Amino acid sequence: MILRAQVVLPITGPPIRDGVVRVTGRRIRGVTRWRELPAAQKRRAVDLGDAILLPGLVNVHCHLDYTHMAGQIPPPKLFTDWLKVMVATKAGWSLEDYAASWEEGAQMLLRSGTTTVADVEAVPELLPRLWHTTALRVISFLEMITIGNRRSPPVVLRDTLAKARSLEGGRDRVALSPHAPYTALPELLRLSARVAQKHSMLLMTHVGESATEYAMFMEGAGEMYDWLARSGRDMSDCGGRSPVQHLSRSGMLRPNLIAAHVNYLAKGDAGLLGRGGVSVVHCPRSHFYFQHAAFPLRRLVRAGVNVCLGTDSLATVYRKRQEKVELDMFAEMRALSAREPGLSARSIVELATVNGARALHLEGSVGELTPGALADMIAIAPGTEVPDAYEAVLQHRGPVLASMISGRWAKAPAR
């Protein structure tokens, strides 16, 4: 297959005007200019016309299960208020409610250009059935919680690993997600780190997301501390350490860890993450919904941390009255640009492509258009005349013109 576009944006190299991507099977065979293509091959080309062809977007943190919660929970005063409403809302949902929500979320991501998603799965009973409802490449991080759970950390991990093994023959990958330091006891964090290292599995956890979580661990006080203490959680791990330092003590800070949010850092935390090779995934619209303190992007980058982007869930996206919101990585990129006006369009697009691939240990396979990479591509209309291709990507709104995953059309271009 040969695809031609007005601009090909490899990400790892400069934009190519009147460019061509050649595909053999599941992978990219070459990226070149139209004029360099032999005449015989030109006759077989699919011409996408006035379009920008770029890698499929890589969404490194999502909760597809919660898509249908969009607009149901008003932005809270305290993070713990939101947690309490989420627990109550989830209790009222059936398996089919979760399944329908998951499927619609996957459709939203495909429409808006995501081709690979790291999804935190709270209802693993729905897998692998849901994988087969979408063309998306889904990496399912099986969520583990020990708070409010009568099972001990070793039993929680044992059961999760058994589920993971049952899914090994599936089309997509599974990974582990001890939910957060406040909901996963230190023993579960330590055991998860050890098992993930032994079996070369990815880990994801929410950490440093809220000011009240930060106060719980640093000060042994605050709304979250009081709430969880009342619930019977052993609070002896709180006081004197930041959430990131808590993970470090548990052996979690390794290159296989994806730390979600990381909005609140103590002195030295960024260095701990950088030295550990940890990737951090930022979710700009979720960050705005909770009105968190400014995201410490520059501190993390200076410390050598790989920062990437995710959508989180629609339960944490602010929705105006009558407004329709969707899971959309372009919307996340625009939200980041609005909060970080000094950040270049190219840097932001890299967060949603190559940086995401690096976090998922898929560098060289997704997030770039290079020979040998998987043929994951999307085509978008450039819109108004924008001289810079990266800026045109940043300004894109609406569905993509076409989407390909592993050499097969997820959305074929209009003829």
N, C-alpha and C positions, 0 to 999 in steps of 0.2 A: 504494500500500500504506500502511496506517495501523496503527501498532503502539502498543498501550497497555500500561503497566506501573505497578506500585505506585509505583516511583520511577524517574524518568529522570535520569541523571547526565551532563550535557553536558560536564563538566570545565571548560570555559571560562566557565561560569555556575553559579549555585547549583542544588542538587538540586531537582527538580520532583516534588512528590507528586502521584500520580494523573496522570502525564504521558503525552504522546503525541508520537510522531515520525512525520511524514508523509514518504513516499518516493516520488519519481517517477523511474523509470528507475534509473540507477546512483547517484543523489544524493539527499541529504536536502533536502526542500522546506521543512519547517518543524518547529519544536519548540514545544509549547505544553501547556496544561493540558487535561484531558479536558472539563472543563465549558465551555471556550471553543470546542470543536469543534462545527460545525453538526450537527444531528440526522441529516441524510442521510449524512454521513460517518461518524457513530458506528456506523451499521448495517453498515458495511464493515470495521470495525476488527478486527484480530487482537489479542485480549486475552491478554497473557502472564501475567496474574494477579499473584500475590504474588512479584514479581521486580524486580530492579534491572536497568535497561537502560542500558548504558554503551558507550563506544567500544571497538572491538576493540583488544586490546593490541598494542603495537609493540615487537618484539624486535630490538634493534639490533646484536646480535652473537651469531651461532650458527654451529656447524659441524654441519650435518645429516649430513654424511658419516660422522661418528664415533659416531652414536647407539648402535650395537651394541657399542661398547667400554665401555658402562656397567659399572662394577665390576671391569674387567679389570686396571686398574693401581692398586695400592695407593698412597695418598698418599706421595710420595717425601720423602727428607731434603733433597735438592737439586733445584732446578728442572731442571738439566741431566740428572739421572737420569731424570726423566719424559720429557724430549725423546728420550733414547736409546731408551727402551722404545717410545715412539710411533713412531719411525722403523722399528724392527724389526717392530712390529705391522702397520703400514701395508704393509710390504713383502710380507707374507703374504696380503694381501687381493686378491681379483679385482674386476673392474669390477662384477660382479653382487653381490658382497658390499657394495660401496659403495652401489649402487643400492638394495638392500633396506634398508640402514641409513638412507639418506636418506629413503626413503618412510615408514618407521616414525617417524622423527623428525618429519616433517611432520604425520603423523596425531596425534602427541602434542601438538604445538603447537595444532592445530585443536581438539582435545578440551578443551584448557585455556585457550582464549580468545584466543590470538594470531591476528591476521588479517594482519599485515604482518611479514615477517622479513627481516633483512639477513643473508644466509648467505655465509660464506666458502667458496668452492668450490675444493677441491683436485683434483677430477676433472672438469674441464669437458667431457670427452668425453660425459658423461652428459646434458648439456643439449642441446636443450630437452626431451628426452623426459621427464625427471623433472618439469619444470614442469607438464606436462599430467596428472600423476598426483594433483595436489592443487588444492584451491580457494584455498589460501594465496596472498597476494600476496608473491612472492619477488623480492628484489633480490639477484642473485648477484654477489658480489665475487670476481673471478677471481684466485686466489692466484698470486703470483710469488715464486720463490726462486732466488737465484744461488749460494748455498753448496752445494757438491757437485754443481753443474750445469756441464757443459762449455760450455754456451752463454753467450755474453757478455751483459751487461745489455741492450744494444740489441736483440739477437736475441730474448731472453726477452720484452721488451716488444713487439717487432714481432709475434711469434707470438701473444701474448695479445690484442693489438688485432685481429689477424685473426680470432681466435675470437669476440671481442666483436662485430665487424661481421657475422659469420655469424649471430649471434643477434639482430640488431637488429629483425627482423620478429617476434620472439617476443612472448608475452603479457606478459612481465615484463622488468625492466630489468637491465642488466649494469653493473658498475663494476669498479674496479681495486683489488687488495690486495697491494702489496708486503709480504710477510709480517711482517717486523720488521727493525729496524736491524741486528740481528746476523746475519740470514739474507739480507738484501737489501743488496748493496753500495751505497755512496754514489751511484755513477753511476746505478743503477736508481732510487733514490729521487729524484734530481734529474730524470731523464727522465720518470718517472711524474708528478711534480708538474707539469712543463711540459705534458705531453700532456693530463692531466686538466683543467688550467686552460683549455687551448685548446679542448677539446671538451666542456666543462661536464660532466665526469664526476665522480662521487663517488670518494673514496679511503678506504681503511681500512687501518690497520696496527696491529699489537700493539706497544706501547711502554711502557717502564718497568714491565714486568709483574713482574719478579723482582729480588731483591736481587743475584743474581749477574750479571744483565744490567747493573744499575746500576753495579756494581763494574767490570765490563768496560770501560764507556765512561768512567767518572769516574777510575778508578785505573789502567786498563790492566793489570788483574790479576784473579785469582779463577778459580774453577772453569770458568766459561763461556769466559773468555779463553783459558785453557790448552787446553781441549778444542777450540775452534775453531782455535787456532794450530796444534795438531797435525794438524788436518784440512787445513791448507794455506790457510786464509783469510788474506787480507792484513789485518793488524791495525793498519795505520798510521793508521786513523781512530779509534783508541781512546786514551783518556787525556786528562783535563783538561776533558771536556764530559759533561754528563748525556745520557741517551738523548733527552730532549725537545730539548735544545740541539743535538744531532746532527741531529734532524729539521729544526730551524729553519735550520741551516746548509745543509741540502739543499733549502730552499725549500718544505717540505711544510706548514708551519703556515698554512693558509688555511681559509676557511669550508667548503670541500668535503671537509675531512679529518675522519674519525671515528677518534679515537685509542682503541684498546681497552685497558682495564685501568688504565694510568697509576697504579700503586700506589706508585711511588717517585719523588719529586720533589726536585730541588735548589732552593736559594733562587732565586727569580725565575722558576722554570719555570711556575708557575700563571699568572703575568702574561703570559708568552710565549704560552701557549695561549689565554688570554682575548683578548689583543690580536689574535691571529690568527683569532679567530672559530671556533676548533676545538671540536668536540663530543667529549666523553669518555663512553665507555660502560663502566659498571661491571657486573661479573658477580658478585653476592654469594656464591653457592654455590661458584663456582670459587675465589674469594678465600679462602673458609674452607678448602677442600680443600688448598690450598697453604700455609695458615697464614701468609699475607703480613702485613706490618706494617699497621696500621690504614689504611684507605682515606682519602685526604686530601680528603674530600667538602667540608668547610667552606672549606678553602683554595681549592679550585677554584670553588666558588660565589661566594665573595667576589671572585674575580678575574673574574667575569662569564662563566665557562665554562658552556656548556649541558651538563648531566650527564643521562644517560639510562641505561636498563637493558638487559641482555641475559642470555641463559642460558648462553653459551659452549656447550661440548659435554658430553655425559654422560661423556666420558673424564675430566672434571675435576669430577665431583660425587661427594662422599663417599657411599658406600652401606654401610649396616650389613648384616650377614649376613641373608640371606633377604629383604631389603628391596627393593622395586621402586621405582626412581627414574625420573622422566620429565622431559622438557623442559617447563617450566611456569613462566610468568612470575609467577603468583601465589606460587609457592614462592620465587622470587627476591625478591619484595616483602616477604614475611614474613621472609626471611633478613636483608634490609637493616634491617627494623624491629627485629629482635633485636639487631643490632650498633649501631644508632643509635636508642636509645629516645627521644631528644629530638626526633626527626624526626616531624612530623605525618603521619597517614594520608593526608591530601590531598596533601602534598608527594611522598610515595612513589608514589601513584597517578599523579601528573603525570609523574614520571620514566618511567613505563611507557606513557604515552600521548602527551600534547602535546610533551614534551621529545624523545621518540623521533622523532616526526613532524618536528620542527625539524631534528634531526640528519640525517635523510634528505631534507631539502628538500621535505617533503610537508606543511608546516604549512598549515592551512586545508583539507586534503583528508582526512587521517586523524588519529586520536587525539582527535577531538572530535566532538560532535553539534551541528552548527550548519548553518544553511541554506547550501547550496552544497557542503558537504563530501561526500565519498563515503559511501555508506550502508554503512559498516563498523560493525557493532554486535554486542554479545554480551549475553545475558541470564543472570543468575545468581540463585539462590535466596538470600535474605538470611540464611537460617539462624536462629539464635536472635535474639531481639529486640535489635537494636542501634540506638540512636537516631541514630547518625551513619552516613550512607550510605558515606562513604569508609572508615570503620572496618569496615563490613560487607564491603566489597570486599576489604580487606586480610585479613580472616579467612576468605575463601572457600577451600574445598578441593574438589577433585574436578572432574568435567566440567562445562562450562557447560550451561545449559538449551537455549540456542539460539545460533546464530552466523550472521551475514550478512556477505557481502563484496561490495561494489559492487552492492548491491540484490538479490543472489541468496542464497538460503539455502545456507550450507555445512552447517549442521545445523538443520533445521526444528524449531520448537517442537512438543512433544507436544500432540495434540488432546484 
